[in-house]
Amino acid sequence: MATRTHYQTFEITPTATADEIKRRYRELARKYHPDVNVSDPGAAGKFAAIADAYRVLGDADARATYDAELLMQARAARPTSPPQAQSQRGTNAGGGPRPQPQNVQAAHIESEKYAELARKCYFQGRFIEAKEHAIRSLSYNHRNVMSQEIMGDVYMQQGRLDDAAKHYTFCLQFDQFNGSARMKLERLHRTASRSTHVHASQGGRGGGGHNGAFLSRKQQKLQALIKLVGYSAAIMMIGFWYLSEPRYPSMGLDFVKSWSIQFTLMAVAIGGWLGLIQSVTGDVRRFEDEFLIGGGHAASGGFPAGPALMVLGVVFYPLGMLSHIGITLVQDGFHRSIGMLYGTVTAAGLMLAVFGGANFGETLAFGGNILFLGHIIGRLLGDFFRGD
């Protein structure tokens, strides 16, 4: 017996509007909610199917991908020629298998073309275009592993961890030896176990952080304690430096004449310490996820947005910060982790400018560069101790 589609679960047509889907979900949720149907043992299963259907149909991107999958399933089930003609042809003249129908070959070619475009767009930080190309690729061939992984990566950038896990799972279903997708999926599975209640209440979207909403109360308290001690230690480092009023010789650089080697090393240490604390506690994503390092897309060609923005942050932090935030906002890739990164470095830079003892203007202009560099070093170290 064929599996019911989400549209059949809602008893609507695939052309239904978003408002119609929302109204139908409310009707079915009120009708089959377990609290209302206490005497019906199958109510919980029906409600779970309704919630799962709405998680897909209620989201425009997820619905587009789902529609593409249904289209490909329909194409695969449709006979390419009358049965009589098929029996007459049998095999080709050489006795081997018949070649694939031309329309199937064309569909695979189109799928690969749009998958390559999606990979290039993702590598360049153009998440919206990458998603559009990946969806179009999947409409031609829903088994395209590259497009499935890119969809997962885009959802990871948006913090939608459940949707990302779904596409990484598809990757492994279609290619069990895909090491990149397996690594990402295992990382998501280590983050937390999700219940049906969490799926329904959050609409399939990931929380603000990678693991904050799914930790036990004891783990949350431990993380809060680590962050309190870590941030306090960073403030104390600046405070001790300010109170000791050290006088070290300048490094001799024209644009930071008031900086000494000791002051620069202190700034790197503070940035590194903050990066280490935020990485270990899961406040920021892994470094390669934040700046699109690797992930199976490095060979896609084009100008790499992530590494370029990272270098810009080290060379001139204010411009790098504004560029990264601007690009991710426009491309619908902004995540709480990015805000945490730049908010922390900016706040530390202001404190260093006020209490660091060096020239205020020089530290305000270039202090973020050193703190950002230290933050990267600390995050790379912290990634080794993460649980995700």
MIVO-967564 format. One record per residue (C-alpha): residue number from 1; x, y, z. Coordinates in Angstrom, 3 decimals. Each point is the difference from the previous one (the first is absolute). Layout:
<banus>
BANU    n        c1        c2        c3
BANU  NUM         X         Y         Z
...
</banus>
This chain:
<banus>
BANU    n        c1        c2        c3
BANU    1     0.000     0.000     0.000
BANU    2     1.399     3.406    -0.983
BANU    3     1.031     2.389     2.743
BANU    4    -2.360     2.892     0.526
BANU    5     1.371     3.374    -0.983
BANU    6    -0.200     3.010     2.273
BANU    7    -2.647     1.456    -2.306
BANU    8    -2.084    -3.136     0.430
BANU    9     0.449     0.232     3.760
BANU   10    -1.438     3.524    -0.127
BANU   11    -2.578    -1.029    -2.638
BANU   12     0.957     2.921    -2.225
BANU   13     1.411     0.348    -3.502
BANU   14     3.659     0.837    -0.745
BANU   15    -1.165     3.390    -1.301
BANU   16    -1.295     1.082     3.416
BANU   17     1.153     3.404     1.213
BANU   18     1.976     0.617     3.192
BANU   19    -3.104     1.420     1.712
BANU   20    -2.044    -3.060    -0.946
BANU   21     2.701    -2.270     1.421
BANU   22     0.106     1.962     3.236
BANU   23    -3.797    -0.089     0.397
BANU   24    -0.096    -3.719    -0.724
BANU   25     2.733    -0.667     2.541
BANU   26    -1.927     1.808     2.711
BANU   27    -3.152    -1.941    -0.828
BANU   28     1.742    -3.374     0.098
BANU   29     2.039     0.884     3.098
BANU   30    -3.165     0.877     1.911
BANU   31    -1.691    -3.164    -1.231
BANU   32     2.764    -2.531     0.677
BANU   33     1.915     1.479     2.929
BANU   34     0.593    -2.785     2.592
BANU   35    -1.340     2.181     2.806
BANU   36    -3.330     0.257    -1.830
BANU   37    -0.141    -3.656    -1.086
BANU   38     0.946    -1.774     3.210
BANU   39    -2.077    -3.064    -0.893
BANU   40     1.521    -0.366    -3.485
BANU   41     3.277    -2.009     0.200
BANU   42     0.947     1.046    -3.537
BANU   43    -0.392     3.740     0.605
BANU   44     3.649     0.483     0.989
BANU   45     1.233    -1.619    -3.208
BANU   46    -2.368     2.039    -2.146
BANU   47     1.017     3.214     1.741
BANU   48     3.704    -0.825    -0.468
BANU   49    -0.591    -0.552    -3.737
BANU   50    -1.889     3.309    -0.197
BANU   51     2.802     1.841     1.809
BANU   52     2.615    -1.578    -2.279
BANU   53    -1.992     0.959    -3.088
BANU   54    -0.342     3.587     1.170
BANU   55     3.712     0.181     0.780
BANU   56     0.601    -0.553    -3.715
BANU   57    -2.991     1.664    -1.644
BANU   58     0.054     2.979     2.353
BANU   59     3.517     0.976    -1.066
BANU   60     0.412     1.350    -3.542
BANU   61     3.514    -1.393    -0.524
BANU   62    -0.762    -3.415     1.477
BANU   63    -3.200    -0.193    -2.030
BANU   64     1.858     0.836    -3.221
BANU   65     2.487    -2.796     0.651
BANU   66    -2.806    -2.400     0.873
BANU   67    -1.907     0.886    -3.170
BANU   68     3.164    -0.659    -2.006
BANU   69     0.311    -3.435     1.599
BANU   70    -3.630    -0.827    -0.779
BANU   71     0.523     1.111    -3.591
BANU   72     3.017    -2.256    -0.421
BANU   73    -1.847    -2.943     1.542
BANU   74    -2.857     0.563    -2.421
BANU   75     2.428     0.134    -2.930
BANU   76     1.701    -3.203     1.116
BANU   77    -3.347    -1.801     0.274
BANU   78    -1.238     1.220    -3.388
BANU   79     0.679    -2.471    -2.870
BANU   80     2.284     1.475    -2.625
BANU   81    -1.600    -1.921    -2.882
BANU   82    -2.932    -2.394    -0.611
BANU   83     0.564    -3.533     1.355
BANU   84    -0.350    -1.504    -3.494
BANU   85     2.745     2.222    -1.393
BANU   86     2.230    -0.859     2.958
BANU   87    -0.429    -3.733    -0.574
BANU   88     0.790     0.396    -3.693
BANU   89     3.240     1.852     0.677
BANU   90     1.255    -2.271     2.809
BANU   91     3.743     0.630    -0.073
BANU   92     2.145     1.902    -2.421
BANU   93     1.690    -1.533    -3.009
BANU   94     3.112    -0.883     1.950
BANU   95    -1.947    -2.021     2.550
BANU   96     0.675     2.491     2.803
BANU   97    -2.523     1.975     2.019
BANU   98    -2.052     2.698    -1.684
BANU   99     1.353     3.542     0.323
BANU  100    -1.872     2.325     2.384
BANU  101    -2.809     1.995    -1.564
BANU  102     1.160     3.361    -1.274
BANU  103    -2.247     1.959     2.375
BANU  104     1.562    -1.735     3.032
BANU  105     3.504     0.753    -1.242
BANU  106    -0.956     3.625    -0.601
BANU  107    -1.460     0.237     3.499
BANU  108     3.256    -1.266     1.535
BANU  109     2.025     2.463    -2.062
BANU  110    -2.195     2.897     1.126
BANU  111     0.187    -1.179     3.606
BANU  112     3.806    -0.069    -0.075
BANU  113     0.124     3.421    -1.628
BANU  114    -2.086     1.646     2.707
BANU  115     1.807    -1.932     2.727
BANU  116     3.297     1.473    -1.198
BANU  117    -1.524     3.485    -0.007
BANU  118    -1.294    -0.589     3.524
BANU  119     3.446    -1.081     1.175
BANU  120     1.671     3.090    -1.434
BANU  121    -2.622     2.323     1.502
BANU  122     0.342    -1.613     3.415
BANU  123     3.786     0.261    -0.090
BANU  124    -0.379     3.704    -0.815
BANU  125    -2.374     0.552     2.922
BANU  126    -3.086     0.474    -2.228
BANU  127    -2.265    -2.258     2.047
BANU  128    -3.338     0.981    -1.526
BANU  129     1.217    -0.665    -3.540
BANU  130     1.669    -3.227     1.126
BANU  131    -3.264    -1.221     1.471
BANU  132    -1.967     0.937    -3.116
BANU  133     2.429    -1.819    -2.285
BANU  134     0.057    -3.047     2.290
BANU  135    -3.799    -0.183     0.069
BANU  136    -0.112     0.239    -3.777
BANU  137     2.637    -2.702    -0.262
BANU  138    -2.043    -2.274     2.243
BANU  139    -3.093     0.612    -2.114
BANU  140     1.838    -1.767    -2.844
BANU  141     1.576    -2.679     2.173
BANU  142    -0.832    -0.255     3.702
BANU  143     2.882    -2.476     0.425
BANU  144     2.630     2.629    -0.811
BANU  145     2.318    -0.329     2.997
BANU  146     1.795     3.288    -0.542
BANU  147    -3.242     2.002     0.034
BANU  148    -1.286    -1.861     3.057
BANU  149     3.202     0.814     1.892
BANU  150    -0.102     3.649    -1.055
BANU  151    -3.582     0.258     1.239
BANU  152     1.199    -1.401     3.315
BANU  153     2.889     2.465     0.127
BANU  154    -2.276     2.965    -0.732
BANU  155    -2.368    -1.061     2.764
BANU  156     2.985    -0.334     2.323
BANU  157     0.933     3.608    -0.779
BANU  158    -3.563     1.023     0.883
BANU  159     0.028    -1.969     3.251
BANU  160    -2.708    -2.394    -1.234
BANU  161     1.645    -3.125     1.317
BANU  162    -2.903    -2.416    -0.473
BANU  163    -0.354     0.870    -3.683
BANU  164     3.766    -0.261    -0.444
BANU  165    -0.007    -3.476     1.564
BANU  166    -2.770    -1.101    -2.359
BANU  167     2.006     0.914    -3.099
BANU  168     3.211    -1.541     1.334
BANU  169    -2.012    -3.183     0.591
BANU  170    -1.135     0.082    -3.628
BANU  171     3.651     0.306    -1.033
BANU  172     0.893    -3.181     1.848
BANU  173    -3.041    -1.821    -1.333
BANU  174     1.106     0.721    -3.550
BANU  175     3.759    -0.291     0.661
BANU  176     0.952    -1.941     3.127
BANU  177     3.692     0.811    -0.518
BANU  178    -0.474     3.784     0.145
BANU  179     2.423     0.794     2.808
BANU  180    -0.752     3.724     0.098
BANU  181    -3.746    -0.473     0.506
BANU  182     0.595    -2.770     2.532
BANU  183     2.306     2.189     2.079
BANU  184    -2.522     2.869     0.013
BANU  185    -2.907    -2.274     0.860
BANU  186     1.906    -1.654     2.841
BANU  187     0.860     3.441     1.336
BANU  188    -3.670     0.963    -0.016
BANU  189    -0.969    -3.252     1.702
BANU  190     2.528     0.627     2.750
BANU  191    -1.411     3.460     0.585
BANU  192    -3.273    -1.182     1.510
BANU  193    -2.866    -2.445    -0.362
BANU  194    -3.192     1.661    -1.151
BANU  195    -3.505    -1.057     0.958
BANU  196    -3.236     0.263    -1.942
BANU  197    -1.094     2.746     2.369
BANU  198     3.072     2.107    -0.852
BANU  199    -0.602    -0.499    -3.730
BANU  200    -3.605     1.101     0.262
BANU  201     0.594     2.955     2.307
BANU  202     2.931     1.394    -2.019
BANU  203    -1.366    -0.737    -3.448
BANU  204     3.079    -2.032    -0.945
BANU  205     2.397     2.885     0.527
BANU  206     3.124    -0.211     2.081
BANU  207     0.337     2.079     3.102
BANU  208     2.163     3.038     0.412
BANU  209     3.092    -1.974     0.966
BANU  210     1.162    -3.393    -1.020
BANU  211    -0.799    -1.681     3.242
BANU  212    -1.336     2.450     2.552
BANU  213    -3.675    -0.972    -0.303
BANU  214     0.681    -3.750     0.258
BANU  215     2.401    -0.238     2.919
BANU  216    -1.027    -1.304     3.391
BANU  217    -0.442     2.510     2.797
BANU  218     3.243    -1.121     1.619
BANU  219     1.924     0.448    -3.265
BANU  220    -1.501     3.450    -0.519
BANU  221     1.085     1.046     3.481
BANU  222     3.506    -1.327    -0.626
BANU  223     0.256     1.911    -3.262
BANU  224    -1.268     3.166     1.680
BANU  225     2.669    -0.395     2.681
BANU  226     2.751    -0.528    -2.593
BANU  227    -1.098     3.118    -1.898
BANU  228    -0.207     2.067     3.188
BANU  229     3.508    -1.015     1.064
BANU  230     1.363     0.414    -3.525
BANU  231    -1.414     3.480    -0.633
BANU  232     0.992     1.111     3.489
BANU  233     3.560    -1.180    -0.614
BANU  234     0.191     2.024    -3.226
BANU  235    -1.225     3.130     1.793
BANU  236     2.472    -0.597     2.811
BANU  237     2.870    -0.252    -2.498
BANU  238    -0.855     3.454    -1.333
BANU  239    -0.507     1.305     3.555
BANU  240     3.374    -1.243     1.251
BANU  241     1.704     1.491    -3.031
BANU  242    -1.698     3.349     0.640
BANU  243     0.791     0.054     3.735
BANU  244     3.646    -0.990    -0.416
BANU  245     0.568     2.895    -2.455
BANU  246     2.838    -1.768    -1.872
BANU  247     2.334     2.053    -2.126
BANU  248     1.505    -2.040    -2.788
BANU  249     1.811     1.323    -3.067
BANU  250    -2.011     0.444    -3.190
BANU  251     0.266    -2.545    -2.802
BANU  252     0.808     2.879    -2.357
BANU  253    -2.908    -0.433    -2.386
BANU  254    -1.277     3.296    -1.402
BANU  255    -3.738    -0.800     0.191
BANU  256     0.189    -1.328     3.601
BANU  257     2.806     2.049     1.510
BANU  258    -1.289    -0.462     3.562
BANU  259    -0.095    -3.811    -0.172
BANU  260     2.681    -2.152     1.542
BANU  261     0.673    -3.649    -0.717
BANU  262    -1.347    -0.860     3.462
BANU  263    -3.238     1.908    -0.657
BANU  264    -0.469    -1.802    -3.331
BANU  265     0.584    -3.412     1.569
BANU  266    -2.483     0.833     2.766
BANU  267    -2.639     0.883    -2.618
BANU  268     0.606    -3.256    -1.856
BANU  269    -0.240    -1.926     3.282
BANU  270    -3.314     1.657     0.922
BANU  271    -1.473    -0.695    -3.433
BANU  272     1.239    -3.586     0.103
BANU  273    -1.409    -0.565     3.471
BANU  274    -3.426     1.325    -1.025
BANU  275     0.018    -2.110    -3.156
BANU  276     0.934    -3.104     1.980
BANU  277    -2.787     0.539     2.545
BANU  278    -2.659     0.648    -2.642
BANU  279     1.031    -2.992    -2.092
BANU  280     0.108    -2.444     2.904
BANU  281    -3.397     1.120     1.314
BANU  282    -1.609    -0.123    -3.462
BANU  283    -0.822     3.719    -0.191
BANU  284     1.591     0.151    -3.455
BANU  285     0.044    -2.508    -2.811
BANU  286     3.043    -1.913    -1.015
BANU  287     2.551     2.175    -1.758
BANU  288    -0.283    -1.725    -3.379
BANU  289    -3.803     0.345     0.082
BANU  290     0.120     3.702     0.829
BANU  291     2.448     0.929    -2.753
BANU  292    -0.872    -2.675    -2.593
BANU  293     3.353    -1.722     0.255
BANU  294    -0.040    -3.346    -1.787
BANU  295    -3.342    -1.766     0.253
BANU  296     0.462    -1.750    -3.325
BANU  297    -0.376     3.217    -2.001
BANU  298     3.552     1.275    -0.118
BANU  299     0.590    -1.231    -3.526
BANU  300    -3.062     1.742    -1.403
BANU  301     1.834     2.988    -1.457
BANU  302    -0.840     3.660     0.380
BANU  303     1.029     2.482     2.650
BANU  304    -0.212    -1.568     3.495
BANU  305    -2.159     2.254     2.161
BANU  306     0.779    -1.593     3.380
BANU  307     3.818     0.054    -0.081
BANU  308    -0.048     3.460    -1.609
BANU  309    -2.196     1.395     2.786
BANU  310     2.218    -1.653     2.602
BANU  311     3.117     1.645    -1.456
BANU  312    -1.826     3.337    -0.210
BANU  313    -0.922    -0.303     3.676
BANU  314     3.669    -0.399     0.904
BANU  315     1.218     2.794    -2.299
BANU  316    -2.721     2.552     0.798
BANU  317    -2.510    -1.314     2.496
BANU  318    -2.797     2.634    -0.281
BANU  319    -0.318    -0.492    -3.754
BANU  320     0.170    -3.778     0.317
BANU  321    -2.690    -0.002     2.683
BANU  322    -2.381     2.195    -2.000
BANU  323     0.633    -1.971    -3.187
BANU  324    -0.612    -3.376     1.630
BANU  325    -3.155     1.089     1.816
BANU  326    -1.308     1.782    -3.092
BANU  327     0.553    -2.981    -2.295
BANU  328    -1.536    -2.510     2.387
BANU  329    -3.047     2.200     0.640
BANU  330    -0.625     0.603    -3.688
BANU  331     0.554    -3.678    -0.823
BANU  332    -2.196    -1.236     2.871
BANU  333     2.950    -1.660     1.665
BANU  334     0.248     2.022     3.212
BANU  335     0.357    -2.122     3.098
BANU  336     0.201     0.749     3.711
BANU  337     3.562    -1.290    -0.075
BANU  338     1.123     2.822    -2.317
BANU  339    -1.574     2.608     2.239
BANU  340     1.714    -1.541     3.027
BANU  341     3.381     0.021    -1.765
BANU  342    -0.034     3.626    -1.093
BANU  343    -1.791     1.259     3.096
BANU  344     2.648    -1.519     2.264
BANU  345     2.971     1.245    -2.015
BANU  346    -1.487     3.503    -0.297
BANU  347    -0.752     0.218     3.731
BANU  348     3.505    -1.218     0.874
BANU  349     1.472     2.534    -2.430
BANU  350    -1.878     2.858     1.664
BANU  351     1.160    -1.083     3.451
BANU  352     3.573    -0.306    -1.241
BANU  353    -0.180     3.477    -1.539
BANU  354    -1.254     1.528     3.258
BANU  355     2.060    -1.940     2.551
BANU  356     2.926    -1.371    -1.989
BANU  357     2.209     3.020     0.570
BANU  358     0.843     0.406    -3.697
BANU  359    -1.257     2.761    -2.294
BANU  360    -3.811    -0.133    -0.058
BANU  361    -0.371     0.692    -3.741
BANU  362     2.665    -2.478    -1.045
BANU  363    -1.458    -2.749     2.173
BANU  364    -3.543     0.735    -1.100
BANU  365     1.006    -0.186    -3.660
BANU  366     2.347    -2.989     0.092
BANU  367    -0.628    -1.793     3.293
BANU  368    -2.734    -2.091    -1.560
BANU  369     2.496    -1.392    -2.526
BANU  370     2.156    -1.504     2.746
BANU  371    -2.952    -1.187     2.081
BANU  372    -1.600    -1.581    -3.070
BANU  373     3.225    -1.838    -0.829
BANU  374     0.229    -1.249     3.577
BANU  375    -3.664    -1.008    -0.086
BANU  376     0.643    -2.169    -3.074
BANU  377     2.959    -1.693     1.695
BANU  378    -2.073    -0.642     3.120
BANU  379    -2.896    -1.426    -2.001
BANU  380     2.257    -2.357    -1.908
BANU  381     1.317    -1.280     3.315
BANU  382    -3.479    -0.185     1.523
BANU  383    -1.366    -2.011    -2.931
BANU  384     2.137    -2.934     1.115
BANU  385    -1.924    -0.179     3.297
BANU  386    -3.520     0.450    -1.339
BANU  387    -2.636    -2.671     0.386
BANU  388    -1.683     0.626    -3.345
</banus>
